Amino acid sequence: MNIIDTNPVSRGEGASDVLRLYGEAVGSRLLLGTAQYPAPEILGASVSHSGTEIVTVSLRREAAHGGGGERFFELIRSWGARVLPNTAGCRTPKEAINTALMARELFETSWVKLEVIANDDTLQPDVFGLVEAARELIAQDFEVFPYTTEDLGVAERLMAAGCEVLMPWGAPIGTARGLANPYALKTMRNYFPGVPLIVDAGIGAPSHAMQAMELGFDAVLLNTAVAKAGDPVQMAAAFGAAVKAGRAAFLAGLMEPRDMAAPSTPVAGTPFFDLEAKR
């Protein structure tokens, strides 16, 4: 039996273990970015082999391509995946809000991945501008997926603004360093047990994605690790399998780490042989 393809009973989620984002059921727990791929056909094959149902698109980045942007958007639509527009590259709340408004008109969706960047070297979220932009967008009937840090205070403010999903970073965007602060991420998971949490950014290997899922996160969003792989299509499939395996392990219940060794075979009842008698 292939355990990855089973549908185990989720702890606290009922038998179906369905991920719901703003009330909508999502079958795949892997979200995939669409930037930096060597060719559109490779991107399309990667989306297909990953099993993802949601792809992120940076309106600001693609609009900078001139006439090619519109053709790219039409290609994205043809794959049948749901589009999560992204305000990537925006430095101020006003810029992010205006980009989100344009994205809603273009893609006819109220979903938006909200980024407000504070620093060009780390691409760390501007948490103050993020909360401000989230509050305004939600007032305009957007359903906001905020790219944030692991800070619990910021998370609480985003939820108070009306966010129903949080997207803490694993590590700075494009670094491939994995989960830089697993302790803080685990604390965040425990602090918000009923909130969909998606690890976003810094994932470099399928093992990183699996680790996030084993911690109990609901999904993983990544881009560069697939787009820049030697074989993006094969890597996309590997990430799809890793996310499923990590979720299955979390639901099964991972063994707690120990400080000391413990024998897997019981010592009690073990026969002792008289070695001297054999000589």
C-alpha positions as CSV (number, residue, x, y, z in Angstrom):
1,M,0.0,0.0,0.0
2,N,1.3,3.5,-0.9
3,I,0.8,5.5,2.4
4,I,1.3,8.8,0.6
5,D,-1.9,8.2,-1.5
6,T,-4.0,7.3,1.6
7,N,-6.3,9.7,3.3
8,P,-5.6,9.3,7.0
9,V,-7.8,10.7,9.8
10,S,-6.5,14.1,10.7
11,R,-6.0,15.0,14.4
12,G,-8.7,17.6,15.0
13,E,-9.7,18.0,11.3
14,G,-12.1,15.0,10.8
15,A,-11.7,12.1,8.5
16,S,-11.4,14.1,5.2
17,D,-8.3,16.1,6.2
18,V,-9.3,18.8,3.7
19,L,-7.3,22.0,3.6
20,R,-9.6,25.0,3.5
21,L,-8.4,28.5,2.6
22,Y,-11.0,31.2,3.1
23,G,-13.7,28.5,3.1
24,E,-12.5,26.9,-0.2
25,A,-11.3,23.3,-0.3
26,V,-7.9,22.7,-1.7
27,G,-6.7,19.3,-2.6
28,S,-2.9,19.9,-2.8
29,R,-0.8,21.3,0.0
30,L,1.9,22.5,-2.3
31,L,1.6,26.0,-3.8
32,L,4.0,26.8,-6.6
33,G,5.5,30.1,-7.9
34,T,5.8,30.8,-11.6
35,A,8.9,33.0,-11.9
36,Q,12.4,32.2,-13.3
37,Y,11.6,29.1,-15.3
38,P,13.7,28.5,-18.4
39,A,10.7,28.2,-20.7
40,P,6.9,28.3,-20.4
41,E,6.5,24.7,-21.4
42,I,8.8,23.6,-18.6
43,L,6.8,25.7,-16.1
44,G,3.6,24.1,-17.4
45,A,5.0,20.6,-17.0
46,S,6.3,21.5,-13.5
47,V,2.9,22.7,-12.4
48,S,1.3,19.5,-13.8
49,H,3.9,17.1,-12.2
50,S,3.8,18.9,-8.8
51,G,0.1,18.2,-8.4
52,T,-0.4,21.8,-7.2
53,E,-3.8,23.5,-7.5
54,I,-2.6,27.0,-6.8
55,V,0.1,29.0,-8.5
56,T,1.3,32.5,-7.6
57,V,1.8,35.2,-10.2
58,S,3.5,38.5,-9.7
59,L,1.5,41.1,-11.5
60,R,4.2,43.7,-11.1
61,R,6.9,41.5,-12.5
62,E,5.0,40.3,-15.5
63,A,3.6,43.7,-16.3
64,A,7.2,44.9,-16.6
65,H,7.6,42.4,-19.6
66,G,5.3,44.6,-21.7
67,G,3.1,42.7,-24.2
68,G,4.5,39.4,-23.0
69,G,2.8,39.7,-19.7
70,E,-0.7,39.3,-21.1
71,R,0.3,36.2,-23.0
72,F,1.8,34.8,-19.9
73,F,-1.4,35.3,-17.9
74,E,-3.5,33.6,-20.6
75,L,-1.1,30.6,-20.4
76,I,-1.5,30.4,-16.7
77,R,-5.3,30.3,-17.0
78,S,-5.0,27.5,-19.6
79,W,-3.5,25.1,-16.9
80,G,-6.6,25.1,-14.8
81,A,-4.8,26.0,-11.6
82,R,-6.1,28.7,-9.3
83,V,-4.1,31.9,-9.5
84,L,-3.0,33.6,-6.3
85,P,-1.8,37.1,-7.4
86,N,1.3,38.3,-5.6
87,T,2.3,41.9,-4.8
88,A,6.0,40.9,-5.0
89,G,8.4,43.8,-5.2
90,C,6.1,46.3,-3.6
91,R,7.8,48.5,-1.0
92,T,4.9,50.5,0.4
93,P,1.3,49.7,1.5
94,K,0.0,52.0,-1.2
95,E,2.0,50.3,-3.9
96,A,0.8,46.9,-2.7
97,I,-2.8,48.0,-2.5
98,N,-2.8,49.4,-6.0
99,T,-1.2,46.2,-7.4
100,A,-3.8,44.1,-5.6
101,L,-6.6,46.1,-7.1
102,M,-5.2,45.6,-10.6
103,A,-4.7,41.9,-10.0
104,R,-8.3,41.5,-8.9
105,E,-9.5,43.1,-12.1
106,L,-7.2,41.0,-14.3
107,F,-7.7,37.6,-12.7
108,E,-11.2,38.1,-11.3
109,T,-10.2,36.8,-7.8
110,S,-10.4,38.3,-4.4
111,W,-7.4,36.3,-3.3
112,V,-4.1,38.1,-3.0
113,K,-0.7,37.1,-1.6
114,L,0.4,40.3,0.1
115,E,4.0,41.3,0.2
116,V,5.4,44.6,1.5
117,I,9.2,44.4,1.5
118,A,11.3,46.3,4.0
119,N,14.9,45.4,3.0
120,D,16.5,44.7,-0.4
121,D,19.2,42.4,0.9
122,T,17.0,40.1,3.0
123,L,13.6,40.8,1.4
124,Q,12.2,40.7,4.9
125,P,8.6,41.8,5.2
126,D,7.8,45.3,6.4
127,V,5.5,44.1,9.1
128,F,4.2,47.6,9.9
129,G,3.3,48.2,6.3
130,L,2.0,44.7,5.9
131,V,-0.6,45.1,8.7
132,E,-1.6,48.5,7.3
133,A,-2.1,47.1,3.7
134,A,-3.9,44.0,5.0
135,R,-6.4,46.1,6.9
136,E,-7.2,48.2,3.9
137,L,-7.4,45.3,1.4
138,I,-9.7,43.4,3.7
139,A,-11.9,46.5,4.0
140,Q,-12.2,46.3,0.2
141,D,-13.3,42.7,0.4
142,F,-10.0,41.0,-0.4
143,E,-9.0,37.6,1.0
144,V,-5.4,38.2,2.1
145,F,-2.5,35.7,2.3
146,P,0.2,37.8,4.1
147,Y,3.9,37.0,3.7
148,T,5.1,37.6,7.2
149,T,7.7,36.6,9.8
150,E,7.3,34.1,12.7
151,D,6.6,37.1,15.1
152,L,3.5,36.2,17.1
153,G,2.6,39.8,17.8
154,V,2.5,40.6,14.1
155,A,0.5,37.5,13.4
156,E,-2.1,38.5,16.0
157,R,-2.4,42.0,14.4
158,L,-2.8,40.4,10.9
159,M,-5.6,38.2,12.3
160,A,-7.2,41.2,14.0
161,A,-7.2,43.0,10.7
162,G,-9.2,40.1,9.2
163,C,-6.6,37.7,7.8
164,E,-7.7,34.0,8.0
165,V,-4.4,32.6,6.6
166,L,-0.8,33.4,7.6
167,M,2.3,32.8,5.5
168,P,5.5,32.9,7.7
169,W,8.8,32.7,6.0
170,G,11.1,29.7,6.4
171,A,14.1,31.7,5.4
172,P,14.8,34.8,3.2
173,I,13.4,34.5,-0.3
174,G,15.6,32.6,-2.7
175,T,18.2,31.5,-0.1
176,A,17.3,27.8,-0.1
177,R,18.3,27.6,3.5
178,G,15.2,25.7,4.7
179,L,13.6,26.4,8.1
180,A,16.0,28.9,9.7
181,N,14.1,29.0,12.9
182,P,12.2,25.7,13.5
183,Y,11.6,26.6,17.1
184,A,9.8,29.8,16.3
185,L,7.8,28.2,13.6
186,K,6.8,25.3,15.9
187,T,5.8,27.9,18.5
188,M,3.7,29.7,15.9
189,R,2.0,26.5,14.9
190,N,1.1,25.7,18.5
191,Y,0.0,29.2,19.2
192,F,-2.5,29.3,16.3
193,P,-3.8,25.7,16.2
194,G,-6.9,26.4,14.1
195,V,-5.4,28.9,11.6
196,P,-4.1,27.7,8.2
197,L,-0.4,28.3,8.2
198,I,1.7,28.1,5.0
199,V,5.5,28.2,5.1
200,D,6.6,30.6,2.4
201,A,10.1,31.4,1.1
202,G,13.5,29.9,1.7
203,I,12.6,26.3,0.9
204,G,15.5,24.7,-1.0
205,A,15.0,21.0,-0.9
206,P,12.1,18.5,-0.6
207,S,13.4,17.6,2.8
208,H,12.8,21.2,3.9
209,A,9.2,21.1,2.7
210,M,8.7,17.7,4.5
211,Q,10.1,19.2,7.7
212,A,7.6,22.0,7.6
213,M,4.7,19.6,7.0
214,E,6.0,17.3,9.9
215,L,5.8,20.4,12.2
216,G,2.1,20.5,11.4
217,F,2.0,23.4,8.9
218,D,-0.9,23.2,6.4
219,A,1.0,23.8,3.2
220,V,4.2,25.0,1.6
221,L,4.8,27.7,-1.0
222,L,8.0,27.7,-3.1
223,N,9.4,28.8,-6.4
224,T,13.1,29.1,-6.9
225,A,14.0,25.6,-5.7
226,V,12.0,24.1,-8.6
227,A,12.6,26.8,-11.2
228,K,16.4,26.7,-10.8
229,A,16.7,23.0,-10.5
230,G,18.7,21.0,-13.1
231,D,15.4,19.3,-14.0
232,P,12.5,21.5,-12.8
233,V,9.8,19.0,-13.8
234,Q,11.4,16.2,-11.8
235,M,12.0,18.5,-8.9
236,A,8.4,19.6,-8.9
237,A,7.3,16.0,-8.6
238,A,9.8,15.4,-5.8
239,F,8.3,18.4,-3.8
240,G,4.8,17.2,-4.4
241,A,5.7,13.8,-2.9
242,A,7.6,15.3,0.0
243,V,4.7,17.5,1.0
244,K,2.4,14.5,1.0
245,A,4.8,12.4,3.0
246,G,5.4,15.1,5.5
247,R,1.6,15.5,6.0
248,A,1.1,11.8,6.4
249,A,3.9,11.6,9.0
250,F,2.4,14.5,11.0
251,L,-1.0,12.8,11.0
252,A,0.5,9.5,12.0
253,G,2.2,11.0,15.0
254,L,5.9,11.4,15.0
255,M,8.0,9.8,17.8
256,E,9.4,12.3,20.2
257,P,13.3,12.6,20.2
258,R,15.2,11.1,23.1
259,D,18.4,12.1,24.8
260,M,19.5,8.5,25.4
261,A,19.5,5.3,23.3
262,A,16.7,2.9,23.7
263,P,16.8,-0.7,22.4
264,S,14.2,-1.6,19.8
265,T,14.4,-5.3,20.9
266,P,13.4,-5.9,24.6
267,V,16.2,-7.1,26.8
268,A,13.9,-9.1,29.1
269,G,13.8,-12.8,28.2
270,T,16.9,-12.6,26.0
271,P,18.7,-16.0,26.2
272,F,22.3,-16.1,27.4
273,F,24.5,-18.8,26.0
274,D,27.4,-20.5,27.8
275,L,30.2,-19.6,25.5
276,E,32.7,-21.7,27.6
277,A,30.6,-24.9,27.0
278,K,31.0,-24.5,23.3
279,R,34.8,-24.5,23.4
